[in-house]
Amino acid sequence: MTVFANRIAIASVAAVSLLAASSSGALAQKKYDTGATDTEIKIGNIMPYSGPASAYGVIGKTEAAYFKMINDAGGINGRKIDFISYDDGYSPPKTVEQARKLVESDEVLFIFNSLGTPPNSAIQKYMNAKKVPQLFVATGATKWNDPKDFPWTMGWQPSYQSETRIYAKYILKEKPNAKIAVLYQNDDYGKDYLKGLKDGLGQKAASMIVAEESYETTEPTIDNHLVRLKASGADIFVDITTPKFAAQAIKKAAEIEWKPLHFLNNVSANVGAVLKPAGYENSQGIISAAYVKDVTDPQWDNDPGMKQFLAFLAKDFPEANKLDGSVIVGYGFAQTMVQVLKQCGDNLTRENIMKQAANLKDFRTEVLLPGIKINTSPTNFAPITQLQLEVFKGERWVRFGDVISADVNG
């Protein structure tokens, strides 16, 4: 009996050991870096809730509402999102301060969708040195597609150079003898757009661009720049501005009765924040480019993706202005981020966050225009490369032509 009892005891110990081994194996499958636990994913964000680009602050507010909706439904793989968003006033030194606070004090897993080219440029080296993802930055500068030199930084929206190359292509075809005047913000954002325009025009850039005016974000008004651009005799106006200054430019052009063919960059092609305040009557015929659906366009009235978006606004973000294009863009950013986190499963390391972000295959948030898909790879950090031209008529944008891809490598 004693031998038999010993055998039972040994078998029991073996079973317990096996159970412990299998349990530790299951636990080993869960991998976390700072900012992730069994119950939480801590995400950092920096937005210009104040300052010259404050019109974009609604993007952060939309994302906060979206992540709250996700949390209320149980989170992602059982984990709730702790979304920590700070104001930098669109001031690069403040961005650096806030990024350090998020990484070193709040200990976020990564920084998501911080806005602006100069602010993100100011923290790019820091984020990469720390090996903390700087993911889906809210800027279309071409530099974010540089996985070789900056493997921890990735963009999301179409690049600025791609966009102005598309305008250049249209101008060369439809207005080959045009005289072009350009207004641009005097920083990396404005210069990136300008480079795309000049590259797209090629050898004709020198003769076709008859006037360039740059402005500082600290200027209260750009009226004097518009007066000088009109004096150049240009019949095409390429307007590379953020919303506050875009509205001023549209108003001032009407006031001084300057009526060139007006190209407005996508980041300011915002009905609620720019065109409506500037006056619909002053905005007729403006050309821009789009990659997301326009809530004012009746063709999306029965679209499932648009219905889902409007249901989200009604229930989770009722104070939002649905005419503000930044709201639907923020929604698309947040949906893409959730997809990446879902793909990560229980491996919530910073390395795997970037790996999954670089492994999006034909992903669509349903607020994207038909035919536009998100694709990334270890060598391609430019998720969206397609746009469609649009013209403002009445109180809404009307798209025309085909969806155009104009990929520009970093």
C-alpha positions in Angstrom: 0.0 0.0 0.0 2.9 2.3 0.8 4.4 1.9 -2.6 1.0 2.5 -4.3 0.5 5.7 -2.2 3.9 7.0 -3.1 3.1 6.4 -6.8 -0.1 8.4 -6.4 1.8 11.2 -4.6 4.4 11.3 -7.4 1.7 11.3 -10.1 -0.1 14.1 -8.3 3.2 16.2 -8.1 3.8 15.5 -11.8 0.3 16.7 -12.7 0.7 19.8 -10.6 4.0 20.5 -12.2 2.5 20.0 -15.7 -0.4 22.3 -14.8 2.0 24.9 -13.5 4.2 24.6 -16.6 1.2 24.9 -18.9 -0.1 27.9 -16.9 3.3 29.7 -17.1 3.4 28.9 -20.8 0.0 30.6 -21.2 1.2 33.6 -19.2 4.4 33.7 -21.2 2.3 34.3 -24.3 1.3 37.7 -22.9 4.0 40.2 -23.6 3.9 43.8 -22.3 6.0 46.9 -22.4 5.5 49.9 -20.2 1.9 51.2 -20.7 0.2 47.8 -21.1 -1.3 45.4 -18.6 -3.9 42.7 -18.5 -6.6 45.4 -18.1 -5.2 48.6 -19.7 -3.5 50.1 -22.8 -2.1 53.6 -22.1 -2.0 55.8 -25.2 -0.5 59.3 -25.4 -1.6 62.1 -27.7 -0.6 65.7 -28.3 -3.1 68.2 -30.0 -3.3 71.9 -30.6 -6.3 72.6 -28.4 -5.1 76.2 -28.3 -3.1 78.4 -30.6 -3.1 79.0 -34.4 -4.1 75.4 -35.3 -6.7 75.0 -32.6 -9.3 74.1 -35.2 -7.7 70.7 -35.4 -8.2 70.1 -31.6 -11.5 68.4 -32.4 -9.6 65.4 -33.8 -8.3 64.6 -30.3 -11.8 65.1 -28.8 -13.3 62.7 -31.5 -10.6 60.1 -30.7 -11.3 60.4 -26.9 -15.0 59.8 -27.6 -14.3 56.9 -29.9 -12.0 55.1 -27.4 -14.6 55.7 -24.6 -17.2 53.9 -26.9 -14.7 51.0 -27.3 -14.2 50.9 -23.6 -17.9 50.9 -22.9 -18.2 47.9 -25.2 -15.6 45.9 -23.2 -12.4 47.4 -24.6 -9.9 45.6 -26.9 -9.1 42.0 -26.1 -10.5 42.8 -22.6 -8.3 45.8 -22.1 -9.6 49.4 -21.6 -7.8 52.3 -23.4 -6.5 55.1 -21.1 -6.2 58.0 -23.6 -4.0 60.8 -22.3 -4.2 63.9 -24.5 -2.2 67.1 -23.9 -2.3 70.5 -25.5 0.9 71.9 -27.2 -0.6 75.0 -28.8 1.1 73.9 -32.1 4.4 75.0 -30.5 7.3 72.6 -31.1 9.1 73.3 -27.8 5.8 72.6 -25.9 5.4 69.4 -28.0 8.8 68.2 -26.8 7.8 68.9 -23.2 4.5 67.0 -23.5 6.1 64.1 -25.3 8.6 63.7 -22.5 5.8 63.9 -19.9 3.8 61.2 -21.7 6.8 58.8 -22.2 8.7 59.4 -18.9 6.0 60.4 -16.4 2.8 58.9 -17.7 4.6 55.9 -19.1 2.4 55.5 -22.1 2.8 52.5 -24.4 3.1 54.8 -27.4 2.1 58.2 -28.8 -0.7 58.2 -31.3 -1.8 60.8 -33.9 0.0 63.9 -32.5 -0.8 66.7 -34.8 1.3 69.0 -37.1 4.5 68.8 -39.1 6.7 71.1 -37.0 5.5 69.6 -33.7 6.1 66.0 -34.8 9.4 67.0 -36.4 10.5 68.3 -33.0 9.9 64.9 -31.3 10.8 62.5 -34.0 14.4 61.9 -33.0 13.5 61.6 -29.3 10.7 59.1 -30.0 13.0 56.9 -32.2 15.9 57.1 -29.7 13.5 56.0 -26.9 12.1 53.3 -29.3 8.5 54.4 -28.5 6.1 54.4 -31.5 5.1 57.7 -32.9 2.2 56.3 -34.7 -0.2 57.6 -37.3 1.0 61.2 -37.0 -1.7 63.7 -38.0 0.4 65.3 -40.8 1.0 64.4 -44.4 4.7 65.3 -44.5 6.6 62.9 -46.7 9.3 62.4 -44.1 7.1 60.1 -42.0 7.6 57.4 -44.7 11.2 56.6 -43.7 11.2 53.2 -42.0 15.0 52.8 -42.6 16.1 55.9 -40.6 13.0 56.4 -38.4 11.5 52.9 -37.7 9.3 54.1 -34.9 7.5 56.9 -36.8 4.6 56.3 -39.2 2.1 58.6 -41.0 -1.5 57.8 -42.0 -2.9 60.4 -44.4 -1.8 61.0 -48.0 1.5 62.9 -48.3 1.4 66.6 -48.9 3.8 66.2 -51.9 1.4 63.6 -53.4 -1.5 66.0 -53.1 0.2 69.0 -54.8 1.6 66.8 -57.5 -2.0 65.8 -58.3 -2.9 69.6 -58.5 0.2 70.2 -60.8 -0.9 67.3 -63.1 -4.3 68.9 -63.4 -3.0 72.4 -64.0 -0.6 71.2 -66.7 -3.4 69.4 -68.5 -6.2 72.0 -68.1 -4.3 75.3 -67.7 -0.9 74.8 -69.3 -0.3 78.6 -69.7 -1.5 79.5 -66.3 0.3 82.0 -64.0 0.4 80.5 -60.5 0.5 82.4 -57.1 1.3 80.4 -54.0 0.6 81.1 -50.3 2.3 78.8 -47.9 3.0 78.4 -44.2 6.7 79.1 -43.5 7.6 75.8 -41.9 8.1 72.1 -42.9 4.4 71.7 -43.5 4.1 74.5 -46.0 7.5 73.8 -47.7 6.6 70.1 -48.2 3.5 71.0 -50.1 5.4 73.6 -52.1 8.0 71.0 -53.1 5.4 68.7 -54.3 3.9 71.4 -56.5 7.2 72.4 -58.0 8.2 68.7 -58.6 4.9 68.1 -60.2 5.2 71.1 -62.5 8.8 70.0 -63.4 10.7 72.3 -65.7 7.6 74.6 -66.1 7.6 75.5 -62.4 10.0 78.4 -62.8 8.0 80.0 -65.5 4.5 79.2 -64.3 4.9 80.2 -60.6 4.9 84.0 -60.7 4.6 84.7 -57.0 5.3 83.0 -53.7 4.3 84.4 -50.3 5.0 82.7 -47.0 3.4 83.6 -43.7 4.2 82.9 -40.0 1.6 81.2 -37.7 2.1 84.1 -35.3 0.7 86.6 -37.9 -2.8 87.7 -36.9 -3.9 88.1 -40.6 -2.6 87.2 -44.1 -4.5 90.0 -45.8 -1.3 91.8 -47.1 0.0 88.5 -48.6 -3.3 88.2 -50.6 -3.0 91.8 -51.9 0.6 91.1 -53.1 -0.4 87.8 -54.8 -3.3 89.5 -56.7 -0.8 92.1 -57.9 1.2 89.4 -59.5 -1.4 88.9 -62.2 -1.8 85.2 -61.4 -4.9 83.4 -62.5 -4.3 80.3 -60.3 -4.0 80.5 -56.5 -2.5 77.5 -54.7 -3.5 78.0 -51.0 -1.3 76.0 -48.6 -2.7 77.1 -45.2 -4.1 75.7 -42.0 -7.9 76.4 -41.3 -7.7 79.8 -39.6 -5.6 81.3 -42.5 -7.5 79.4 -45.2 -10.8 81.1 -44.1 -9.0 84.4 -44.1 -7.6 83.8 -47.6 -11.0 82.9 -49.1 -12.6 86.0 -47.5 -9.8 88.4 -48.5 -9.7 87.1 -52.1 -13.5 87.9 -52.4 -13.0 91.3 -50.7 -10.4 92.4 -53.2 -12.3 90.8 -56.1 -9.4 88.5 -57.0 -11.0 85.5 -58.8 -8.3 83.0 -59.7 -8.8 79.3 -60.0 -8.3 78.5 -56.3 -6.7 75.2 -55.1 -7.1 74.6 -51.3 -5.0 72.0 -49.6 -6.9 69.0 -48.2 -6.1 69.7 -44.5 -8.2 72.9 -44.8 -10.9 71.7 -47.1 -13.2 71.7 -44.2 -16.8 72.8 -44.7 -17.6 73.5 -41.0 -14.3 75.1 -39.9 -13.3 76.9 -43.1 -15.8 77.3 -46.0 -18.9 78.1 -44.0 -17.1 80.7 -41.9 -15.5 82.2 -45.0 -18.9 82.3 -46.7 -20.3 79.7 -49.1 -20.7 82.5 -51.7 -17.0 83.1 -51.6 -16.0 79.5 -51.8 -17.6 78.4 -55.0 -15.4 76.7 -57.5 -12.5 76.0 -55.1 -10.7 72.7 -56.0 -9.2 70.4 -53.4 -8.6 66.6 -53.0 -10.3 64.1 -50.7 -9.8 60.6 -49.3 -12.6 60.5 -46.8 -16.4 60.7 -47.4 -18.0 64.1 -46.9 -20.9 64.1 -44.5 -22.6 66.9 -46.5 -22.8 64.8 -49.7 -26.2 63.2 -50.0 -24.8 60.2 -52.0 -23.7 58.8 -48.6 -27.2 59.1 -47.0 -27.7 55.3 -47.2 -24.0 54.3 -46.9 -23.5 51.8 -44.0 -20.1 53.4 -43.1 -21.6 56.9 -42.9 -24.6 55.6 -40.9 -22.3 54.1 -38.4 -20.3 57.3 -38.1 -23.5 59.4 -37.6 -24.7 56.9 -35.0 -21.4 57.3 -33.2 -21.8 61.1 -33.2 -25.4 60.9 -32.0 -24.7 58.5 -29.1 -21.1 59.1 -28.1 -20.1 62.6 -29.3 -23.3 64.7 -29.7 -21.6 68.0 -29.2 -19.5 67.5 -32.4 -20.1 69.6 -35.4 -20.7 67.0 -38.1 -19.9 69.5 -40.8 -16.3 69.7 -39.4 -14.3 67.4 -41.6 -11.7 66.9 -38.9 -14.3 64.9 -36.9 -14.6 62.2 -39.6 -10.8 62.1 -40.0 -10.4 61.7 -36.3 -12.8 58.8 -36.4 -10.8 57.2 -39.2 -7.6 57.6 -37.3 -9.1 55.9 -34.2 -10.6 53.0 -36.2 -7.2 52.3 -37.7 -5.5 52.4 -34.3 -8.1 49.9 -32.9 -7.4 47.6 -35.8 -3.7 47.6 -35.0 -4.3 46.9 -31.3 -6.7 44.0 -32.2 -3.9 42.5 -34.4 -1.5 42.8 -31.5 -3.6 40.3 -29.4 -1.7 39.7 -26.1 1.6 40.9 -27.4 1.5 44.5 -26.5 5.2 45.3 -26.8 6.3 48.5 -28.6 8.0 46.4 -31.2 4.9 44.5 -32.0 2.8 47.7 -32.1 5.1 48.8 -35.0 5.1 45.4 -36.6 1.3 45.2 -36.7 1.0 48.9 -37.9 3.4 47.8 -40.8 1.2 44.9 -41.6 -2.1 46.4 -42.7 -3.4 44.7 -45.8 -6.2 46.4 -47.8 -7.7 47.6 -44.5 -10.7 50.0 -44.8 -12.2 52.2 -42.3 -15.6 52.8 -44.0 -15.2 56.5 -43.9 -12.6 56.3 -46.7 -13.8 57.0 -50.2 -14.6 53.9 -52.3 -11.5 52.3 -53.9 -9.1 53.8 -51.2 -7.5 51.2 -49.0 -4.8 51.2 -46.2 -1.7 49.2 -47.0 1.6 49.1 -45.1 4.7 46.9 -45.0 8.1 47.0 -43.2 9.3 49.1 -46.2 6.2 51.2 -46.7 5.1 53.6 -43.8 2.6 55.5 -46.0 -0.8 53.9 -45.2 -2.9 56.0 -47.6 -1.6 57.1 -51.0 -4.8 57.8 -53.0 -6.9 60.9 -53.5 -9.7 62.2 -55.6 -10.1 65.7 -56.9 -13.2 67.7 -55.7 -14.8 71.1 -56.4 -16.9 73.1 -54.0 -20.5 73.7 -55.4 -23.3 75.1 -53.3 -22.7 74.0 -49.8 -20.7 70.8 -50.4 -17.8 69.2 -52.2 -18.4 67.4 -55.5 -15.8 64.8 -56.5 -14.7 64.4 -60.1 -12.3 62.3 -62.1 -10.8 59.0 -60.9 -9.2 58.1 -57.6 -5.5 58.9 -58.2 -2.4 57.4 -56.6 0.6 59.6 -56.4 2.9 57.9 -54.0 6.0 59.8 -53.0 8.6 57.9 -51.1 10.2 59.5 -48.0 
